[in-house]
């Protein structure tokens, strides 16, 4: 049972990293736009955040499935 938890942990950490990178870049973009510069990459950063959330949901779902699977 315990060797499976690393897979979920790595997936969850990866998801969090994606979300953090996406949010950080998005903030930088907003700052550039406010100062009047043209900023690209809105779709890329939004996609990063969404992908990160999907990874997190997947990791949690997998964890719940695996733990339920082994306890029954």
Phi, psi and omega in degrees: 000316190287337181286346179280335186296331180296323179299315180293320179298314180297318179297316180296316179297318176300317178298315178298319178299314178304313182297314181297316179298314180301313182293317180299313180296322180297319178297315178300318178302313182298322179295317178298316181297318179298325180276007172092001180274159177274131181236131179257171170095015181301313183296319180300313184289323176297318178298319177302314181296315180296317179299319178299317179294320178298317178299316180298313180299317179299315181297315180294316179299316179297317180298314180296316180298312182297316183292321176295323182296322184274336183278335183287000000 
